[in-house]
Amino acid sequence: MEVKVLCGPGRSLAHTIEELNPLLRGWLGYFQHAQGLRAIATLDEWLRRRLRCLLWRQWKRPATRARKLRQLGLDADRVWRSAGNGRGSWWNAGASHMNAALPVAYFTQRGLVSLVATHRRLPRVR
């Protein structure tokens, strides 16, 4: 059995999203009749945090992190405090500076399937 690596240091965000979307659509097709929207919303948030974590790890050095965060629109003071904070990638992925730099709209523009929006569009059986 072959295990696909969906994310890693050598994978671009676009490639990861491209491979992740069919899995998300299939998962939602299977669970389309589920009533628990909260669980789906939590998973949606977790996926975006995981993708932010992937990007933080790919921007290995503080100078690269600062440059990328600056390109994403954060102010210079906040960028340098965030880029050199010494905390781990998972902590930074959930921090306010990453949420401000990489909001939900960022991932939507890159084609990531929103689990909540897709779940709401699916037909319901009563």
N, C-alpha and C positions, 0 to 999 in steps of 0.2 A: 504494500500500500504506500502510495506516495503522499507525503505531507507537503502542502504548499506553504511557503513562507509568505505571508501577505505584507509584512512590513519588516524593515531592517535597514541597516546603514546604507546598503547599496540600492535601495528601492526609492524611486521618486514618489511624491505624494500622489501625483496623477496616476501612476501605475498601481499604487495601493488602492486608490479609490476605484479604479477600473476593475480590479479583481474583487473588490469587496462588494460592489453594487449587486451583482447577480446573487451573491449569497444572501444579502439583505432582502432582496425581492423574494427569493425563494422562502426564506424564513417567515416573511410576512404573509406570503401565500398560504403557508401551513397554519399560521396562527391568526388568520384574518378574522375568525369568528370569536376570538378572545375579547372579553369585555374589559380587561385590565389595562387601560391606557397608561396608568402610572408606571407600570413595569416597562412598557414600550418606551415611554418618555425617558425613564432612567437609563435604559440601554442606549438610547439615542445620545444622551449627554455623555455617557461613558465612552462611546465610540469617538465622539469629537475630542474628548480629553485624551484618548489613546493616540489619535492622530496628532494632536498638539505635542504629546510626549515624543512621538516619532520625530517630529520636526526639531524639537529641542535637542534631541540626541544627535541628529544630523548636523546641527550647528554646533560642533564640538567645542570650539574655543570662545571665550568671552567676547573677543573682538568680532567674531562672526555673528554671534548672537546679538550683539549691539547693532551691528550693521543691518541685519535682517529685521530686527524690531523697529529700527529707525525707518527702514523702507516701508514698513507696515503702518507707519503713522504715529508712533509713540514719541513723546517729547524726550529730548536728550538727557535730562536729569533722571527721569524714570527708567530710561533705557539702560544707563550705566549701573543704576542700583539693581536692576533686574538681571542684567547679563552677568554680573560678577557676584551674585548673592551666595554661591557655594551650596545651594540646596540641590536636591536630586531632580531628575527629569519629571517624575510623576508629581512632585510637589509643584514644580514650576508650571506643568501643564494645567493644573487647576487654579493657579494664581491669577489675580486680577489683570496683571500685565499681559498674560497670554490670551485671556478672554477678550481683552480690549483690542489686541493686535490681530487675533484670529477669531472673530465672532462667528456665529452660525452662518451668516450671509457669506463669509469667506468660503466655507465648505460647500454651500449651496451653489455658488458660482463655479466651483470646480467640479460640480456634478455629483456630489455625494447624495445618495438617496436619504431623505429624511424619513425615519421610521414613523413618526407621528403623522406627518402629512400624508404619507402613503396609506397608513392605516385608516385615516379618516376618509380617503377617497375610495377605499374598497367597498364593494356592496355588502350589505348586511342581510342575513337570513333571519327571519323572525318566526 
